[in-house]
Amino acid sequence: MLEKFFIICSGADKPILDSCPTEKTKFVGIGATIFLTACLAAISGGYAIYFTFNDFRVSLIFGLFWGIIIFNLDRYIVSSIKKTGKFSNELLTASPRLLIAVVLAITISKPLEIKLFDGSITKKMGQNEDEYNKGCVTSFNSQRSNLDITKSDLEKERDSKKNSIYVNDPIKKDIGDKIPPLNYSNSDLRERIKTNNGIIGANTEYKDGDINPKTGIAKRIAVPNSIAISKMGENRTLNNTIGENNFKIKSLTDSLNNRDAELMNQTRAAEKQYALQIAGVQHQIDDLNANREVILLKCKTEAALDKDILSRLRALSELKSYGNPVWWASLLITILFILLETSPILVKLLSKRGPYDEILERVEYEIFLNQQKIISDKNDEINNILEEIKEVNKLKGEVRLKTEKIKLSSEMKANESLLDYIASKQAEIAKIAVDNWYIEESKKMQGNQNQHNSKSQQTQQAQPNLPKFEEVQWKDNNSKEEIFYIFKNGQPSKNTLIYTKNGAKQFGEWEYLSLNDEIKIKLQSLKETYFIEELTLDSVKLRTKSNETIELIKA
């Protein structure tokens, strides 16, 4: 029972294999390998899907489905390889199938590798989880630091803009530049007045005037000379100039104060603008600080849930580095599964061509020839029907033409007895022609029907003049090599011929040419026509056109 099951798994044709008992062991081994590979694929696929759905029932269903897929692929790949006897051609034909087998082996091996290294992978995933959490903390701190830097930059930019409003204002600068020269001018004018006052004092005389009745003291009267009078006039002019300068200084000071008020308003507007931006950044900082625990908890949750098959494969790849034990173990497991997956194909390629392959090729070739014969017979039937239709149409046209001629002649010569007599005879001739056509066509149709009904009998019986070879091995007695012929009977032409030379078989055709009492042989390596010189129950003598004689005897 188990042997039959493994033969079915191998994809072999059981009726053919039953006639080749020496081949059973090979196909049982191939079938067992295909079945066990499918079992491993089912386990591997179910284990892989378990990490995705975490459900035993889903994993079981998918694992069975995956195992069936791998089983059918392997069975098709092995059964589709045909043994032709030429290893290079077989290898070239099987190379795509080998590539598919390698891909399947790698696909099957990875989930099992994950299970074998489960402890190390779990430890590595824990380390990855810790690193992920540290990365979240670092990312949070970096984000907070960036917000602090942004806030500090805004504050510096605000202060810089406030300072630039005062320092770089052209109007205030212009007003401010006008006041110092006026102050310098007033200082200079006051120095000149002071100098003039000294000159005036030196050039002024004092005389006694009227006596003050109250004090009894005479009043002192200043009597300046011309120099003092001149300087006094100059001092009056200088004082007027100082007054004008003071008026200008006051006006410029008022303008400067007004401009300071305007600049203060601009400063307040700028400060208000930056205050909104700084407040926005501060709000982000406050939110970030308030949500710190929530953000870090979310990172921990995501890291804890990252347990799928992809994460495990990533952890396995991180454990492997060239030359370490994990790398070597993974490589050996992968190679092992590749050998298991490709072993049925390799066994099929490396095994010699056996009886099973010979019989299978013969059966396929016979089916091919039979289908070709059916197609040829159908084509002949169609051609015959087309020829009959063509002849019928041709005869209809001739009869119609004759009938029209008779009708015209009868109408034109109706009043002439001679022409009437001729027309009547022509009508009789036309009737006879139609009757003859009907008889001949009836015979043809009857003959075709009889031929169709006797086709099954013709396939069983040869024509009277067709020589009938026994379907046994006929050995070429003239050749030093082992050459055998098997002539299949039953057809007037294109009978099957099995030609064996030194153990290598070829399939071809043979037919009997009754005109010259010849047989025509057609093989891949031989095409020849032979004259039949002698045909007995035990031997056949054939002669080629070059007068070479071949004697065939029953083996």
Secondary structure, 3 states (H helix, E strand, C coil): CHHHHHHHHHCCCHHHHHCCHHHHHHHHHHHHHHHHHHHHHHHHHHHHHHHHHCCHHHHHHHHHHHHHHHHHHHHHHHHCCCCCCCHHHHHHHHHHHHHHHHHHHHHHHHHHHHHHCHHHHHHHHHHHHHHHHHHHHHHHHHHHHHHHHHHHHHHHHHHHHHHHHHHCCHHHHHHHHHHHHHHHHHHHHHHHHHHHHHHHHHCEEEEEEEECCCCCCEEEEEEECHHHHHHHHHHHHHHHHHHHHHHHHHHHHHHHHHHHHHHHHHHHHHHHHHHHHHHHHHHHHHHHHHCHHHHHHHHHHHHHHCCCHHHHHHHHHHHCCCCCHHHHHHHHHHHHHHHHHHHHHHHHHHCCCCHHHHHHHHHHHHHHHHHHHHHHHHHHHHHHHHHHHHHHHHHHHHHHHHHHHHHHHHHHCCCCHHHHHHHHHHHHHHHHHHHHHHHHHHHHHHHHHHHHHCHHHHHHCCCCCCCCCCCCCEEECCCCCCEEEEECCCCCCCEEEEEEECCEEEEEEEEEECCCCEEEEECCCCEEEEEEEEECCCEEEEECCCCCEEEEEEC
